[in-house]
Amino acid sequence: MRHSEFWARMEHHLGASYAASWASQQSIASLGDRTVDEALDAGVPPQQVWRAVHAVLELPASER
């Protein structure tokens, strides 16, 4: 997954303006208690970050 696809999915589920805010504020345990932004900046692959976001948001399996 590319970063552009990751952000498109985030915006689809959270809205364009809220996605960036959520990504910078929400710590996720499975990402080492890092935010989405911190995880991506640390080099965690977007697919792995998306899986963590998917779990936290409790999205349907079809959205994986």
Residue pairs with C-beta under 8 A, 6 or more apart in sequence:
1 45
1 46
1 47
1 50
2 46
3 40
3 46
5 46
6 40
6 46
6 47
6 49
6 50
7 19
9 50
9 63
10 19
10 22
10 23
10 36
10 53
11 19
13 19
13 57
13 59
13 63
14 22
14 57
22 36
23 35
23 36
23 37
24 35
24 36
24 37
25 35
26 35
26 36
26 56
27 33
27 34
27 35
28 34
28 35
28 36
28 39
28 52
28 53
28 56
30 52
30 55
31 38
31 39
31 44
31 49
31 52
32 39
34 42
34 44
36 49
36 53
39 48
39 49
39 52
40 46
40 49
50 64
51 64
54 63
54 64
